[in-house]
Amino acid sequence: MTKDELMDKCVEFSIKINKLRKYLREKQHEYNNSDQIQRSGTSIGANYSEACNAVSMADFVNKLAIAQKEAHETIYWLRVLYGSELISKEQYDDLMADVQSLHKILSASVATLKNNENK
């Protein structure tokens, strides 16, 4: 996956998260969890964007690791929302597939970069 393709994937996910937040606020009158998932879900792409403009390899790895952590946190919030019956199975499955894909890509990248640093 190219840098631009991953950025597009992050942007598309952020848009879905923003739409989820709107849905949760308007239809479910849920504010706290909607704010939490919006912060973590959109932060994935924001941190990836920062990584793309890193000033050093260490800065790049650090920003990617933060994006990875934010993806992991977003997985948590999706589980909470689904378990609380605030989102449907379809919403959950769609968003979970996207964020797990992002998490997998970011985790593999961080692991590879850290392994290369140690050589």
HELIX and SHEET records of a PDB file:
HELIX    1   1 LYS A    3  LYS A   27  1                                  25    
HELIX    2   2 ASN A   32  CYS A   52  1                                  21    
HELIX    3   3 MET A   57  GLY A   83  1                                  27    
HELIX    4   4 LYS A   89  GLU A  117  1                                  29    
END                                                                             
